[in-house]
Amino acid sequence: MCFSATASFTAGVGLLLVGAVTARRARSRAELPFAVIPLLFGLQQLIEGTIWLTLPDKAPGLNAMLTFVYSLFSHVLWPIYVPIAILLLEPIVWRRRILVAIAVAGGAVGVYLLYFLVRLPIVSQAEGRHIAYLSPHFYLTAVMVLYVLGTCVSMLFSSHGRVRLFGLAAFIAYVVTYVFYTNWVISVWCFFAAVLSVIVLLYFRQQPASQSQVPQPG
């Protein structure tokens, strides 16, 4: 598979369009965080597309800034954001309790990675058809387990079938990426997860607003 600026920009624009549709279909404030996941992935892919244009050494200052912003998405946002978004959708008490625990774990790993992101900024570099993000703390076993718990496994505890489908697809994509693209897992998995986020649209097509079981906030 060829990863490039073109691939990232194409995915980014497509996901912005999907995200606009899903955001409009959100039936409550509780559904909105889940609805905008494709839109957020779209922004992340547009950022990576621009990072491609700064490599190798074409705009070092811009590259450093964009790599930092991209890493805020990949390292910090997703393990914190995803379990909270799934929790807001969940009406079943026992599932909510598990998701709260996962949200705490995801928050912990997100804050941990943010600390090292600020202290030791991540460097991006082109390696053939991939971008490598040099982030040694991300590859610690405990960190990766908690990261996958927040970004993928949290969705498997949802009572909504389409949400579980997204979580399963994202988890499989992560495993495949780690096996075949180990040195570029951050970039490649985020690309796959971004493309898979179109599954969010299926969630908003599965039932009319009158049948929604999403708990209302407050």
Order of alpha helices (4+ residues) and beta strands (2+ residues): alpha-alpha-alpha-alpha-alpha-alpha-beta-beta-alpha-alpha-alpha-alpha
